[in-house]
Amino acid sequence: MEYDVVLKKKVLKGLRKLPLWVQKKLGLLVVDLKDNGPEQPGRQNYSKLSSEEYHCHLGKSWVPCWRHRKKTIVIEVYYVGSREKAPY
């Protein structure tokens, strides 16, 4: 099954400010989310934040957070940024 990955408006606005290597890793994560779904156990420091929310590390101090409501094909990336400011 292929999932639809949606980046929140705030994430899209902040992408330009992220280092290029973080942007590239996020692109790879988006491809993996589309192909394999919200659970990404092979990712660095991947964990479930709740029954619908997940996160992993793109580097030592950069994290994306996403949510997936059960019985839907939409995955929403709602945060990408520094680990210190992450909303979990």
N, C-alpha and C positions, 0 to 999 in steps of 0.2 A: 504494500500500500504506500502511496506517496502522500506526504503531508504538505499542507500549505504553511509556510513560515512567514509570519508578519512581523516586521520591525516597527515598534512604536515610534511615533513622530519624534519624541524626545531622543530616542536612540539614534535615529537618522540625523538629527541636528548635531549631536555630539560626536558622530563618527569622524568628522574632519579633524577634530582635536586629538584623536588617539594616534599613537605611533603607527606607522605604516605596517609594521610586523603584526601588531594587534589586529588591525583591520583585515589583514590576510588570514590570520587564524580564525577570526570571526566568520569570514567567508567560507572557510572549510567547515566550520561548525554548522553553518546554515545548510550547506550541502548535506552533511551527515544527518541533520534533523529532518530534512525533506525525505531522504532515502530510508532512514532507520527509525524515525520517531523520536519522542521526547527522552527516552531513557538512553543515556550515553555512558555506560559503565567503563568504557575504555578510555575516557577522557581524564585528564589530570585533575585530581581532587573532586571528581564528580560526586554530587550527593543530591538526594531529594530533600527539599526544604519543607515540603508538605505533601499532601496527596496529589496536588496539581502543580507544584512549583519545583524547579530544579536549578542547579548551578554547577559550574566547573571553573577551572582556572585556565586562562589563556597564557599566563606567564606567572611569575612570582607574585605580582600585585595587580593583575587585571582579571576581572571576572565578568561573564555574562550570566544573566538570570532569565529563565523562560518559564512559561506556564502552558499547560495543556489540559483542557477540560475533557474528561472522559466522554467517550462516544462522539467525539468530533475529530476532524482532520486538521484543525487549525492549531498551530503552535505559535505563541506570541512571545517574542523577545522583548522584555520590558526594561531591561537595564544592561548596559555594558559600560564598565568604567573601573575605577580603582576599587580594590578590595575593601579599603577603609570606609568608603561611602556607600557600599552595597546595602540594599534595603532588606536585609534578612536578620 
